[in-house]
Amino acid sequence: MTKFLSLIGAIAIGAIGMWLFGKSSPPPPPPQPPLMSLEQMGHLVTVKVNYANVLEFTQKITQDIPWTQWELRFGATKVLLVARGDCLVGTDFRLAKYLEVNKDLRSALLVLPEPKAISARVSHDPQEKGGSYFYAVTGTGIEPIIPGSANRIKAIDLALEAAQKDISRVCSGPDVLATARKNAETTLLPAFSAIGWKVSIRWTK
């Protein structure tokens, strides 16, 4: 009976010791992500395009002929705009995804969305500071004798809108997007290599 009680006491002391040891040991560190987290980086700008072009725009003055598809043309306002501006092209890392992650080989596939124009603007700075300016605004037909300047103002506004669309078009060109992809890869791949990972990149629309 005495030996039995001694055995129970030893088991109890051992259990208490294990509990105390476990209590004093620090908790294991949380598992760390194997790869860089890109979502919090937002957009990575990899290309800046400086834009300059000469645009000609004509705002016609017409009058529809009732009950026909024809119109009478009385004149027009012609605008010659020297348009300048810039745009930024980058990748939205919030849409980045890791696929085919192999922790043993430390390899992965990173899927990124196609780069896009993040901002595109026509510069309204003064001409001497590199801003856009109107080289000529001329009227034809009866436009010069029409009271007011509504047609000229409309022509100027539409010319600026055309320049804005042209900048966006240039920034979405295949050569610009190819450069943006290449620059992003040049930035990312060495960073992965530095932490011991071999990552390939796939671009998707």
N, C-alpha and C positions, 0 to 999 in steps of 0.2 A: 504493500500500500504506500509505503514511504517512497519507494522507487517510482511508482506511478505518479505520485504528486510531484516528485522532483522532475520527471519528464515533462509534465504539464507546465511546470514553472519555467523550464528551459525553453519550451516552445513559445510561451508567452513573452519571455524576455527577448527572444530572438525576433518575434513579431514587432515588439515595441521598438527594438533597435532598428529594424528595417524601416518602420514608419518614421522614426526620428531622422534617419539618414536621408530618406526620400524627402522629408520636409525641408531639410537644410540644403538640399541640392538645388541649384538654379534650374529653371525650366529650360528645355531645349530651345534653341533659337528657331524662329519661324522659318519655313522653307523660303529660300530666295528665288525669284524668277530667274530662269536660265538665260533669258535674253533681255535686251533693253526694251523698256516700255516706251513705245512711240506715241501712244494716243495723246499723252499730255503735252506733246510738243506742238500740237496744232498744225499750222502750215509751215512747210519748209520752202522758203523762196530760193530758187536756184538760178533764175535768169531775170535780168532787168533789160528791157528793150527800150532804147532811145529812138523815138519816132520823129520823122520829118517827111513831109510830103506837100505837094502843091495840088490843091483841089479846085476845080472849076465847077460852079453850080449856077443853074439858071432857074429863076422863078418866073414862070410865064404869067401874063395877064390875058385872060381869055373870057369869052362869054359863050355859054352854051346856046345852041340853036334849038328852040323848042321842037319837040316831037321828032328829033333826029339824034343821031350819034355824033354829029359834027359840032365843032366849036369855032368861034371867031377868035383869032389871035391879034391882040392890039399892041402888044409889046412885051417886054420882059426886063427883069433885073438880073444882070450877070455879076457874079461874085468870084473873085480869084483870091483864094485863101492859102496863105503859107501856114500850114498846120504843123505844130510841134507838140510833143508830149512824150509820155513814157508809160510803160506798163510793167507789172511784176508777174512772173509766172512761177508757180510752185505746186507742191504736192500736199494734199490734205492727209496728214498722218493719223487723223482720228478714224480713218477708214482702213488703216493698215491691219493686216492679219498674218499670223504665223501659221504655216502648214508644214506637214512632214517633219516635225521636230523630233530629232533623234539625240537624246541626252548622252548616250554612250559615245556616239561619233561626234557629238557637238556640231551638228549640222541642222539646217532648217531652210525652209522656203518662205520668203517674205513677199506677200502679195500687196502691191500698192496701186492706188487709183492713178489713172493717167493725169499728168500735170495739166493745170488749167490757169488761165489768166485770173489772178486774184484782184488786181486793180488795173484799170486803164483810164488814163485821163488826158484830156487836151489841156495844154498849158495856157493859162490866161495871164502869165507874167508879162511885163513889158517886153517889147521887141528886143531892146538892147540887153535884156537878161535871158534871152533865149525863148521868149514866149511866142505864141501864134500872133499873126497879124494879117489884115486884109490888104492885099497888094492893090486891088482895084475893085470898085463897086460902080458899075455903069448901068445906065438905062437905055433901052432901045424902044423904038416905036413911040407910043404916046406916054410911056412911063415918065419921062422927064417933066411932062407938063401936068401930071396928075397931082392934085394937092395932097399934102401929107407925105409921110414916109412909111406907111404901113407895109407896102410891098417890099421895100428895101429891108426893113427890119425882119420881115418874114424870111427873106432870102438869106440874110446873115445868120439867123437862128438855124435854118435848115442846113446851111453849109457847115456850121459847127456840129450839128447832129451827124452829118455825113462823115466828118472827121473823126468823131467819137466811134462810130461803127467801123471805120477803116482801121483805127488803132486796135480795136478788139479783133478784127480779122487778121491783122498782121501778127498779133500775139498768139493766135491760135494756129499759126502756120506750122506745117510738119517739121521744118528745120528748127524752129524755136522750141517745139515740144521735144524733139530729139535731143537738143542741147540741154533742156531742163532734166530729162531722164538721165543723161550721162553725168551731169553735175551732181544729181542726187545720189547716184551710185558711187561716184568718186568720194562723196562725203560719208556715206553709210558703211560701205564695205570695209574700209580700214578700221572703222570703229568696232565692228564686229570681230575683225581679226585680232584687234588688240585685247579683247577679252576671251580669245581662244575659240571663237566660233567661226565656222565656215557657212556663210549664208548666201544663197542665190536670190535674185529679185525677179519677180514676174510682174509686169505691168498689165492692168486690166482697165477697160472702159466702164 
